[in-house]
Amino acid sequence: MRLLALEDWNMSTMVRADASGAVTLPAELCRAVGVVPGANLVAEIDSGRIVLEPARPPIWERVAARAAEMPPEEVAKLPADGAAQIDHYLYGHPTRPE
Protein backbone atom coordinates (compact mmCIF):
# COMPACT_ATOMS: atom_id res chain seq x y z
CA MET A 1 0.00 0.00 0.00
CA ARG A 2 1.35 3.42 -1.00
CA LEU A 3 0.99 6.32 1.45
CA LEU A 4 0.04 9.64 -0.10
CA ALA A 5 2.35 12.59 0.37
CA LEU A 6 0.70 15.82 1.54
CA GLU A 7 0.97 17.37 -1.93
CA ASP A 8 -0.79 14.33 -3.44
CA TRP A 9 -3.67 14.50 -0.98
CA ASN A 10 -6.79 16.38 -1.99
CA MET A 11 -9.46 17.40 0.46
CA SER A 12 -12.56 19.37 -0.18
CA THR A 13 -15.46 20.37 1.98
CA MET A 14 -18.48 22.60 1.61
CA VAL A 15 -18.40 25.87 3.56
CA ARG A 16 -21.04 28.56 3.76
CA ALA A 17 -20.72 32.31 4.05
CA ASP A 18 -22.68 33.73 6.97
CA ALA A 19 -24.93 36.80 6.82
CA SER A 20 -21.92 39.14 7.03
CA GLY A 21 -20.07 37.26 4.26
CA ALA A 22 -17.55 35.65 6.62
CA VAL A 23 -16.44 32.08 5.97
CA THR A 24 -15.15 29.74 8.67
CA LEU A 25 -12.84 26.94 7.57
CA PRO A 26 -13.18 23.56 9.28
CA ALA A 27 -10.34 22.70 11.69
CA GLU A 28 -9.51 19.44 9.88
CA LEU A 29 -9.02 21.34 6.62
CA CYS A 30 -6.65 23.77 8.34
CA ARG A 31 -4.75 21.00 10.11
CA ALA A 32 -4.30 19.16 6.81
CA VAL A 33 -2.22 22.04 5.46
CA GLY A 34 -0.47 23.00 8.68
CA VAL A 35 -2.48 26.09 9.61
CA VAL A 36 -2.37 26.46 13.38
CA PRO A 37 -4.82 28.44 15.51
CA GLY A 38 -3.91 32.13 15.48
CA ALA A 39 -1.90 31.90 12.23
CA ASN A 40 -2.05 34.92 9.95
CA LEU A 41 -3.12 34.16 6.38
CA VAL A 42 -3.20 36.32 3.27
CA ALA A 43 -6.32 36.00 1.12
CA GLU A 44 -5.94 36.84 -2.58
CA ILE A 45 -8.20 36.59 -5.58
CA ASP A 46 -6.54 34.66 -8.41
CA SER A 47 -8.47 33.95 -11.60
CA GLY A 48 -11.80 34.18 -9.79
CA ARG A 49 -10.68 31.95 -6.90
CA ILE A 50 -9.95 32.89 -3.31
CA VAL A 51 -6.48 31.65 -2.42
CA LEU A 52 -5.20 31.55 1.16
CA GLU A 53 -1.47 31.51 1.88
CA PRO A 54 0.58 31.92 5.04
CA ALA A 55 1.49 35.54 5.70
CA ARG A 56 5.12 36.30 4.93
CA PRO A 57 7.28 38.39 7.24
CA PRO A 58 7.58 42.05 6.19
CA ILE A 59 10.29 42.85 3.63
CA TRP A 60 12.50 44.61 6.19
CA GLU A 61 12.55 41.47 8.36
CA ARG A 62 13.45 39.31 5.35
CA VAL A 63 16.23 41.72 4.33
CA ALA A 64 17.58 41.82 7.90
CA ALA A 65 17.56 38.02 8.09
CA ARG A 66 19.44 37.74 4.78
CA ALA A 67 21.94 40.41 5.85
CA ALA A 68 22.57 38.53 9.12
CA GLU A 69 23.54 35.47 7.05
CA MET A 70 26.25 37.37 5.14
CA PRO A 71 29.83 36.47 6.09
CA PRO A 72 31.67 39.42 7.71
CA GLU A 73 34.31 39.42 4.95
CA GLU A 74 31.56 40.07 2.36
CA VAL A 75 30.02 42.84 4.47
CA ALA A 76 33.46 44.46 4.68
CA LYS A 77 33.54 44.70 0.85
CA LEU A 78 30.43 46.92 0.78
CA PRO A 79 31.11 50.63 0.21
CA ALA A 80 30.90 52.67 3.42
CA ASP A 81 29.37 55.62 1.55
CA GLY A 82 26.76 53.54 -0.28
CA ALA A 83 23.72 55.63 0.67
CA ALA A 84 25.48 58.97 0.16
CA GLN A 85 26.76 57.95 -3.27
CA ILE A 86 23.79 55.90 -4.46
CA ASP A 87 23.69 57.60 -7.88
CA HIS A 88 27.32 56.64 -8.42
CA TYR A 89 26.80 52.99 -7.50
CA LEU A 90 23.50 52.56 -9.35
CA TYR A 91 23.93 54.76 -12.42
CA GLY A 92 27.67 55.42 -12.72
CA HIS A 93 27.35 59.17 -12.04
CA PRO A 94 30.44 60.91 -10.72
CA THR A 95 30.81 60.74 -6.95
CA ARG A 96 29.62 63.76 -5.00
CA PRO A 97 32.04 65.58 -2.76
CA GLU A 98 31.42 64.87 0.90
PyMOL commands that set and color helices and strands:
alter all, ss='L'
color gray80, all
select helices_A, chain A and resi 6-8+27-32+59-68+72-75+86-91
alter helices_A, ss='H'
color red, helices_A
select strands_A, chain A and resi 41-46+49-54
alter strands_A, ss='S'
color yellow, strands_A
deselect
rebuild
show_as cartoon
